[in-house]
Amino acid sequence: MYTEEAMREIVIAHRETKDWSDWAALGMVRFLRWGTDLLTGYRHDPNKPYIMSERKWMLRFIFLETVAGVPGMVGGMLRHLRSLRGMRRDNGW
């Protein structure tokens, strides 16, 4: 479905850090990713092929999916706590 050339043209982008909370979140994610890369033996070097077992790939995928779910959980919890603090229903937004 996708060609090798099309996949190599993908540009990785992320939101620029603007304040201290962005810096803290980015630093935490980078630290956690570094730790996971270290434990699973993952190395991203296009010039050197690396071999990882199925277990190591699964650990990596589970970690990345867990981190991806954190912002939504934090947002939902903050919304819930604000609703409780005001003792008002938010009517499902």
LINBEL-V972785 format. One line per field, one symbol per residue. psi: psi as a letter, one per 40 degrees, with the letter a starting at -180 (. if undefined). burial: # if it has 16 or more other ideal C-beta (glycine too) atoms within 10 Angstrom, else .. Layout:
BEGIN
psi: ???
burial: ???
END
This chain:
BEGIN
psi: diiddddeehhhiihihdaddddddddddddddddddddeehhghdehiihiidddddddddddddddeddddddddddddddddefiieff.
burial: ...................................#...#..................##..#..............................
END
